[in-house]
Amino acid sequence: MRRSRMAYLPFVFPLLAVAEISAFLTVAHLIGAGWAFLLLAAITLTGFSLLRREGIRGWRAFQQAAASARPPGTEVTNSLVGLGGALLLALPGFVTGVVGLLLLLPPGRGLARRGVERFASRRLGGGVTGDLFGPRKVRVRVDDPTVVDSSVVDGDTPAQRQPAAAIEGEIVR
């Protein structure tokens, strides 16, 4: 019997609360309780301001992609990851703040964006994700790359013979 990932949420939230309390107590022990509260408030306020900025930036990128008739998927996923990072930064807590900061920085944002795109392609299928993200590059692994020259024969005379259509792609060894 396969369990849904949503079934684990009742266990995740209490563990997150324990991790946040432990992180706060550790920071409070290192720098003092007053400074820990001030740092937590600064992180939360920064998250709220980044929420607004990321939302506006994402909407503008989506509009530009739609106006130039490009698939808006990359802009949408980049905005979703940025909004998720800003939301985690806005939540009061040091653990969520660090995860949110990682999602806002370029290496973490790129990894998360590719993960969201892979998740969308698995859940939605190739046709929808092709419309959303544009055509995908396909790499074909071939052990013995043999090229066969052939013709399609429609009639009996050589004048009616057509060359076979070429398939272009990247062969990876």
ABEGO torsion letter per residue (X at the ends): XBBBAAAAAAAAAAAAAAAAAAAAAAAAAAAEAAAAAAAAAAAAAAAAAAAAAAAAAAAAAAAAAAAAGBBAAAAAAAAAAAAAAAAAAABBEAAAAAAAAAAABAAAAAAAAAAAAAAAAAAAEAAAAAAAAEBBBBBBBBABBBBBBBBBBABABAAABBBBBBBBBBBBX
